[in-house]
Amino acid sequence: MSFLDKLLLWLHIAFAIFTIGPLTVVTSSIPRYIRNQDLSVLRYLSRMGRVFGLLTLGVFLFGVLLGGSGLGAVYLTVSMTLFIVAAVMLVIIDRDTKKAITALENDDPSDDGKVQTAKIAALGGIVALIWLVILVLMVFFNP
């Protein structure tokens, strides 16, 4: 393994640790603060979700660079596809979080933003499971 490959591997692992972990915590925390109707924390979590979501693209980028010519391997193709699915789900979570914030900002007491809570919780759980599946693919199926 060349120095460049080692550097890419370290960057890939570092981005995974420092972005995917916090992103998972953020997405799993959002439903609790919708139920508590805590707008300041929700705005903060929404902003952090976007920041960590964008930084998570570094995991994908360094993984693609690290994969190089072996990107046709089944475990890499499945991992990249799952990553893209998770990214789409994160966009949906962000959209629903914005809807919940807008609903909580309204003066209408019947519109409390809880409609989005179950959807965000379900999608956040699925995204966390996708990260675990990708981890298993990287550890156990990497030659």
MDAnalysis code that builds the backbone (N, CA, C; Angstrom):
import MDAnalysis as mda
import numpy as np

u = mda.Universe.empty(429, n_residues=143, atom_resindex=np.repeat(np.arange(143), 3), trajectory=True)
u.add_TopologyAttr("name", ["N", "CA", "C"] * 143)
u.add_TopologyAttr("resid", np.arange(1, 144))
u.add_TopologyAttr("resname", ["MET", "SER", "PHE", "LEU", "ASP", "LYS", "LEU", "LEU", "LEU", "TRP", "LEU", "HIS", "ILE", "ALA", "PHE", "ALA", "ILE", "PHE", "THR", "ILE", "GLY", "PRO", "LEU", "THR", "VAL", "VAL", "THR", "SER", "SER", "ILE", "PRO", "ARG", "TYR", "ILE", "ARG", "ASN", "GLN", "ASP", "LEU", "SER", "VAL", "LEU", "ARG", "TYR", "LEU", "SER", "ARG", "MET", "GLY", "ARG", "VAL", "PHE", "GLY", "LEU", "LEU", "THR", "LEU", "GLY", "VAL", "PHE", "LEU", "PHE", "GLY", "VAL", "LEU", "LEU", "GLY", "GLY", "SER", "GLY", "LEU", "GLY", "ALA", "VAL", "TYR", "LEU", "THR", "VAL", "SER", "MET", "THR", "LEU", "PHE", "ILE", "VAL", "ALA", "ALA", "VAL", "MET", "LEU", "VAL", "ILE", "ILE", "ASP", "ARG", "ASP", "THR", "LYS", "LYS", "ALA", "ILE", "THR", "ALA", "LEU", "GLU", "ASN", "ASP", "ASP", "PRO", "SER", "ASP", "ASP", "GLY", "LYS", "VAL", "GLN", "THR", "ALA", "LYS", "ILE", "ALA", "ALA", "LEU", "GLY", "GLY", "ILE", "VAL", "ALA", "LEU", "ILE", "TRP", "LEU", "VAL", "ILE", "LEU", "VAL", "LEU", "MET", "VAL", "PHE", "PHE", "ASN", "PRO"])
u.atoms.positions = np.array([
    [0.844, -1.169, 0.000],
    [0.000, 0.000, 0.000],
    [0.891, 1.235, 0.000],
    [0.672, 2.111, -0.962],
    [1.497, 3.307, -1.091],
    [1.129, 4.333, -0.024],
    [1.968, 5.362, 0.086],
    [1.706, 6.426, 1.053],
    [0.389, 7.121, 0.739],
    [0.126, 7.369, -0.546],
    [-1.123, 8.033, -0.936],
    [-2.336, 7.185, -0.551],
    [-2.245, 5.881, -0.764],
    [-3.348, 4.993, -0.390],
    [-3.567, 5.008, 1.130],
    [-2.484, 5.010, 1.887],
    [-2.602, 5.065, 3.345],
    [-3.223, 6.388, 3.788],
    [-2.806, 7.470, 3.151],
    [-3.361, 8.786, 3.472],
    [-4.856, 8.829, 3.162],
    [-5.248, 8.320, 2.001],
    [-6.667, 8.288, 1.639],
    [-7.469, 7.426, 2.611],
    [-6.891, 6.307, 3.034],
    [-7.575, 5.442, 3.996],
    [-7.765, 6.160, 5.323],
    [-6.734, 6.836, 5.798],
    [-6.850, 7.582, 7.051],
    [-7.882, 8.696, 6.947],
    [-7.873, 9.409, 5.832],
    [-8.865, 10.475, 5.644],
    [-10.278, 9.896, 5.575],
    [-10.426, 8.775, 4.893],
    [-11.723, 8.107, 4.777],
    [-12.237, 7.709, 6.168],
    [-11.376, 7.101, 6.970],
    [-11.767, 6.675, 8.318],
    [-12.053, 7.879, 9.215],
    [-11.199, 8.897, 9.136],
    [-11.396, 10.090, 9.968],
    [-12.712, 10.788, 9.616],
    [-12.993, 10.952, 8.328],
    [-14.258, 11.570, 7.938],
    [-15.435, 10.725, 8.406],
    [-15.309, 9.420, 8.328],
    [-16.402, 8.544, 8.773],
    [-16.654, 8.708, 10.272],
    [-15.595, 8.737, 11.058],
    [-15.746, 8.855, 12.511],
    [-16.299, 10.217, 12.902],
    [-15.724, 11.273, 12.333],
    [-16.060, 12.618, 12.793],
    [-17.263, 13.248, 12.099],
    [-17.834, 12.585, 11.118],
    [-19.025, 13.147, 10.481],
    [-20.239, 12.236, 10.579],
    [-20.073, 10.957, 10.308],
    [-21.226, 10.065, 10.309],
    [-21.751, 9.844, 11.729],
    [-20.873, 9.730, 12.698],
    [-21.314, 9.570, 14.086],
    [-22.159, 10.745, 14.566],
    [-21.635, 11.972, 14.485],
    [-22.438, 13.119, 14.906],
    [-23.717, 13.296, 14.081],
    [-23.657, 13.000, 12.789],
    [-24.845, 13.116, 11.949],
    [-25.927, 12.151, 12.412],
    [-25.539, 10.956, 12.805],
    [-26.496, 9.972, 13.303],
    [-27.109, 10.434, 14.619],
    [-26.313, 11.015, 15.488],
    [-26.826, 11.537, 16.756],
    [-27.801, 12.688, 16.500],
    [-27.458, 13.574, 15.584],
    [-28.330, 14.712, 15.262],
    [-29.677, 14.221, 14.741],
    [-29.657, 13.302, 13.769],
    [-30.926, 12.860, 13.178],
    [-31.776, 12.083, 14.186],
    [-31.139, 11.391, 15.112],
    [-31.927, 10.658, 16.104],
    [-32.446, 11.573, 17.215],
    [-31.876, 12.754, 17.374],
    [-32.304, 13.686, 18.415],
    [-33.441, 14.601, 17.967],
    [-33.587, 14.806, 16.688],
    [-34.578, 15.757, 16.182],
    [-36.002, 15.441, 16.649],
    [-36.477, 14.197, 16.562],
    [-37.870, 13.941, 16.987],
    [-38.146, 14.313, 18.447],
    [-37.181, 14.096, 19.328],
    [-37.359, 14.436, 20.748],
    [-37.617, 15.927, 20.910],
    [-36.883, 16.750, 20.183],
    [-37.030, 18.192, 20.343],
    [-38.241, 18.741, 19.589],
    [-38.733, 17.992, 18.615],
    [-40.022, 18.363, 18.019],
    [-41.121, 18.125, 19.049],
    [-41.078, 16.981, 19.725],
    [-42.084, 16.690, 20.757],
    [-42.017, 17.699, 21.900],
    [-40.802, 18.131, 22.257],
    [-40.639, 19.119, 23.332],
    [-40.905, 20.540, 22.859],
    [-41.074, 20.721, 21.567],
    [-41.315, 22.030, 20.942],
    [-40.225, 23.044, 21.303],
    [-38.993, 22.597, 21.259],
    [-37.843, 23.444, 21.570],
    [-37.259, 23.970, 20.255],
    [-37.707, 25.147, 19.853],
    [-37.316, 25.703, 18.557],
    [-35.836, 26.027, 18.449],
    [-35.236, 26.548, 19.500],
    [-33.820, 26.926, 19.405],
    [-32.945, 25.690, 19.185],
    [-33.239, 24.618, 19.885],
    [-32.464, 23.393, 19.705],
    [-32.747, 22.789, 18.332],
    [-34.002, 22.834, 17.895],
    [-34.334, 22.305, 16.565],
    [-33.603, 23.048, 15.460],
    [-33.548, 24.361, 15.559],
    [-32.806, 25.139, 14.549],
    [-31.332, 24.750, 14.549],
    [-30.781, 24.594, 15.749],
    [-29.379, 24.194, 15.875],
    [-29.157, 22.811, 15.267],
    [-30.030, 21.848, 15.598],
    [-29.886, 20.495, 15.060],
    [-30.052, 20.478, 13.544],
    [-30.950, 21.298, 13.041],
    [-31.139, 21.373, 11.594],
    [-29.874, 21.890, 10.908],
    [-29.296, 22.923, 11.486],
    [-28.053, 23.488, 10.929],
    [-26.906, 22.477, 11.013],
    [-26.784, 21.804, 12.160],
    [-25.724, 20.810, 12.320],
    [-25.941, 19.613, 11.389],
    [-27.190, 19.245, 11.173],
    [-27.481, 18.162, 10.235],
    [-27.005, 18.493, 8.832],
    [-27.227, 19.745, 8.421],
    [-26.763, 20.157, 7.093],
    [-25.238, 20.199, 7.021],
    [-24.603, 20.715, 8.060],
    [-23.138, 20.811, 8.068],
    [-22.510, 19.412, 8.032],
    [-22.946, 18.538, 8.947],
    [-22.376, 17.191, 8.984],
    [-22.770, 16.387, 7.754],
    [-23.966, 16.656, 7.213],
    [-24.381, 15.981, 5.988],
    [-23.462, 16.320, 4.819],
    [-23.106, 17.594, 4.707],
    [-22.179, 17.996, 3.639],
    [-20.782, 17.433, 3.880],
    [-20.337, 17.443, 5.134],
    [-19.016, 16.887, 5.434],
    [-18.963, 15.378, 5.203],
    [-20.100, 14.718, 5.348],
    [-20.170, 13.277, 5.122],
    [-19.849, 12.938, 3.669],
    [-20.052, 13.880, 2.779],
    [-19.687, 13.638, 1.383],
    [-18.186, 13.377, 1.242],
    [-17.392, 13.876, 2.208],
    [-15.958, 13.577, 2.220],
    [-15.685, 12.095, 2.392],
    [-16.524, 11.422, 3.165],
    [-16.385, 9.965, 3.329],
    [-16.541, 9.301, 1.968],
    [-17.564, 9.713, 1.250],
    [-17.828, 9.148, -0.070],
    [-16.683, 9.463, -1.038],
    [-16.249, 10.705, -1.042],
    [-15.183, 11.134, -1.954],
    [-13.890, 10.367, -1.700],
    [-13.445, 10.303, -0.440],
    [-12.201, 9.591, -0.142],
    [-12.350, 8.088, -0.360],
    [-13.557, 7.571, -0.170],
    [-13.797, 6.155, -0.460],
    [-13.681, 5.854, -1.936],
    [-14.228, 6.746, -2.765],
    [-14.127, 6.562, -4.226],
    [-12.676, 6.669, -4.666],
    [-11.951, 7.656, -4.143],
    [-10.539, 7.802, -4.495],
    [-9.726, 6.600, -4.023],
    [-10.061, 6.085, -2.864],
    [-9.361, 4.928, -2.322],
    [-9.671, 3.670, -3.114],
    [-10.924, 3.538, -3.564],
    [-11.329, 2.363, -4.331],
    [-10.638, 2.274, -5.672],
    [-10.392, 3.419, -6.272],
    [-9.672, 3.475, -7.542],
    [-10.225, 2.560, -8.604],
    [-9.399, 1.662, -9.062],
    [-9.791, 0.767, -10.155],
    [-10.680, -0.382, -9.684],
    [-10.801, -0.571, -8.385],
    [-11.598, -1.679, -7.863],
    [-13.051, -1.317, -7.589],
    [-13.515, -0.183, -8.136],
    [-14.872, 0.258, -7.845],
    [-15.939, -0.680, -8.388],
    [-15.580, -1.597, -9.250],
    [-16.548, -2.551, -9.783],
    [-16.834, -3.703, -8.841],
    [-16.106, -3.783, -7.737],
    [-16.336, -4.863, -6.768],
    [-17.740, -4.720, -6.188],
    [-18.366, -5.851, -5.963],
    [-19.757, -5.849, -5.522],
    [-19.923, -5.112, -4.197],
    [-19.042, -5.346, -3.240],
    [-19.206, -4.716, -1.926],
    [-19.072, -3.196, -2.027],
    [-18.221, -2.708, -2.940],
    [-18.096, -1.262, -3.115],
    [-19.316, -0.676, -3.824],
    [-19.807, -1.377, -4.819],
    [-20.997, -0.896, -5.539],
    [-22.201, -0.837, -4.605],
    [-22.388, -1.874, -3.810],
    [-23.502, -1.896, -2.854],
    [-23.323, -0.786, -1.816],
    [-22.111, -0.603, -1.328],
    [-21.846, 0.432, -0.333],
    [-22.122, 1.826, -0.891],
    [-21.671, 2.087, -2.105],
    [-21.904, 3.404, -2.699],
    [-23.388, 3.638, -2.947],
    [-24.091, 2.610, -3.390],
    [-25.532, 2.742, -3.614],
    [-26.252, 3.024, -2.304],
    [-25.903, 2.285, -1.249],
    [-26.517, 2.529, 0.055],
    [-26.190, 3.926, 0.579],
    [-24.982, 4.396, 0.323],
    [-24.602, 5.745, 0.755],
    [-25.487, 6.779, 0.073],
    [-25.727, 6.613, -1.216],
    [-26.568, 7.560, -1.954],
    [-28.007, 7.505, -1.443],
    [-28.505, 6.303, -1.155],
    [-29.848, 6.167, -0.581],
    [-29.920, 6.894, 0.764],
    [-28.904, 6.719, 1.601],
    [-28.871, 7.398, 2.895],
    [-28.827, 8.917, 2.710],
    [-28.077, 9.383, 1.725],
    [-27.998, 10.822, 1.473],
    [-29.363, 11.386, 1.069],
    [-30.089, 10.652, 0.247],
    [-31.433, 11.093, -0.151],
    [-32.349, 11.135, 1.073],
    [-32.250, 10.127, 1.927],
    [-33.067, 10.112, 3.143],
    [-32.708, 11.279, 4.062],
    [-31.447, 11.647, 4.119],
    [-31.033, 12.791, 4.929],
    [-31.606, 14.096, 4.391],
    [-31.718, 14.202, 3.084],
    [-32.349, 15.388, 2.482],
    [-33.823, 15.440, 2.887],
    [-34.489, 14.292, 2.883],
    [-35.897, 14.237, 3.289],
    [-36.038, 14.594, 4.766],
    [-35.126, 14.107, 5.596],
    [-35.148, 14.447, 7.025],
    [-34.972, 15.951, 7.205],
    [-34.056, 16.553, 6.451],
    [-33.836, 17.998, 6.540],
    [-35.095, 18.758, 6.132],
    [-35.734, 18.326, 5.059],
    [-36.959, 18.980, 4.595],
    [-38.058, 18.891, 5.656],
    [-38.233, 17.712, 6.235],
    [-39.272, 17.532, 7.249],
    [-38.953, 18.288, 8.534],
    [-37.680, 18.420, 8.856],
    [-37.296, 19.216, 10.025],
    [-37.656, 20.673, 9.802],
    [-37.417, 21.176, 8.603],
    [-37.802, 22.555, 8.294],
    [-39.313, 22.730, 8.391],
    [-40.077, 21.726, 7.922],
    [-41.539, 21.788, 8.028],
    [-41.974, 21.820, 9.488],
    [-41.326, 21.017, 10.316],
    [-41.667, 20.987, 11.743],
    [-41.343, 22.322, 12.404],
    [-40.217, 22.903, 12.056],
    [-39.842, 24.207, 12.618],
    [-40.859, 25.255, 12.201],
    [-41.251, 25.251, 10.943],
    [-42.259, 26.203, 10.457],
    [-43.580, 26.007, 11.186],
    [-43.974, 24.758, 11.388],
    [-45.228, 24.472, 12.086],
    [-45.168, 24.941, 13.537],
    [-44.037, 24.766, 14.181],
    [-43.907, 25.193, 15.577],
    [-43.836, 26.710, 15.707],
    [-43.393, 27.386, 14.670],
    [-43.329, 28.847, 14.702],
    [-44.710, 29.480, 14.550],
    [-45.659, 28.731, 13.985],
    [-47.016, 29.249, 13.818],
    [-47.679, 29.440, 15.173],
    [-48.664, 30.319, 15.200],
    [-49.404, 30.550, 16.433],
    [-50.551, 29.564, 16.613],
    [-50.789, 28.725, 15.594],
    [-51.883, 27.760, 15.647],
    [-51.505, 26.599, 16.579],
    [-52.196, 26.424, 17.706],
    [-51.826, 25.366, 18.647],
    [-52.087, 23.960, 18.117],
    [-52.958, 23.831, 17.134],
    [-53.233, 22.496, 16.598],
    [-52.119, 22.012, 15.675],
    [-51.329, 22.939, 15.152],
    [-50.230, 22.581, 14.250],
    [-48.939, 22.560, 15.060],
    [-48.641, 21.408, 15.669],
    [-47.504, 21.327, 16.584],
    [-46.278, 20.642, 15.991],
    [-46.294, 20.321, 14.700],
    [-45.130, 19.747, 14.045],
    [-44.914, 18.276, 14.315],
    [-45.800, 17.651, 15.065],
    [-45.598, 16.247, 15.431],
    [-45.883, 15.300, 14.277],
    [-46.471, 15.817, 13.206],
    [-46.719, 14.967, 12.041],
    [-45.398, 14.451, 11.479],
    [-44.381, 15.272, 11.514],
    [-43.088, 14.898, 10.955],
    [-42.271, 14.021, 11.892],
    [-42.628, 13.966, 13.153],
    [-41.810, 13.258, 14.146],
    [-41.599, 11.792, 13.798],
    [-42.690, 11.083, 13.495],
    [-42.570, 9.650, 13.212],
    [-41.768, 9.400, 11.942],
    [-41.997, 10.222, 10.941],
    [-41.270, 10.046, 9.678],
    [-39.780, 10.294, 9.866],
    [-39.436, 11.352, 10.580],
    [-38.023, 11.662, 10.825],
    [-37.377, 10.557, 11.652],
    [-38.086, 10.068, 12.664],
    [-37.538, 8.996, 13.508],
    [-37.311, 7.723, 12.691],
    [-38.281, 7.380, 11.840],
    [-38.140, 6.170, 11.024],
    [-36.994, 6.303, 10.030],
    [-36.943, 7.422, 9.327],
    [-35.866, 7.615, 8.346],
    [-34.505, 7.692, 9.027],
    [-34.432, 8.342, 10.183],
    [-33.176, 8.405, 10.924],
    [-32.694, 7.026, 11.345],
    [-33.626, 6.169, 11.768],
    [-33.268, 4.798, 12.120],
    [-32.788, 4.003, 10.929],
    [-33.458, 4.187, 9.793],
    [-33.045, 3.486, 8.573],
    [-31.659, 3.951, 8.135],
    [-31.403, 5.249, 8.216],
    [-30.084, 5.779, 7.843],
    [-29.012, 5.195, 8.759],
    [-29.284, 5.100, 10.054],
    [-28.315, 4.511, 10.985],
    [-28.042, 3.048, 10.629],
    [-29.087, 2.314, 10.268],
    [-28.888, 0.923, 9.849],
    [-28.084, 0.833, 8.554],
    [-28.317, 1.766, 7.646],
    [-27.543, 1.782, 6.394],
    [-26.063, 1.991, 6.702],
    [-25.757, 2.917, 7.641],
    [-24.345, 3.132, 7.999],
    [-23.741, 1.845, 8.545],
    [-24.507, 1.099, 9.343],
    [-23.995, -0.156, 9.898],
    [-23.784, -1.215, 8.814],
    [-24.692, -1.292, 7.863],
    [-24.531, -2.247, 6.757],
    [-23.279, -1.904, 5.952],
    [-23.072, -0.616, 5.688],
    [-21.872, -0.198, 4.955],
    [-20.619, -0.563, 5.744],
    [-20.648, -0.357, 7.049],
    [-19.504, -0.726, 7.890],
    [-19.220, -2.214, 7.801],
    [-20.255, -3.037, 7.872],
    [-20.068, -4.491, 7.761],
    [-19.490, -4.847, 6.402],
    [-19.993, -4.220, 5.354],
    [-19.460, -4.502, 4.000],
    [-17.986, -4.120, 3.899],
    [-17.618, -2.991, 4.493],
    [-16.228, -2.533, 4.413],
    [-15.288, -3.423, 5.221],
    [-15.748, -3.923, 6.359],
    [-14.869, -4.697, 7.232],
    [-14.784, -6.158, 6.789],
    [-15.922, -6.773, 6.512],
    [-15.938, -8.214, 6.281],
    [-15.798, -8.623, 4.828],
    [-16.085, -7.744, 3.881],
    [-16.013, -8.124, 2.482],
    [-14.871, -7.458, 1.722],
    [-14.084, -6.655, 2.427],
    [-12.935, -6.004, 1.823],
    [-11.798, -7.026, 1.717],
    [-11.304, -7.270, 0.489],
    [-10.259, -8.298, 0.344],
    [-8.936, -7.905, 0.990],
])
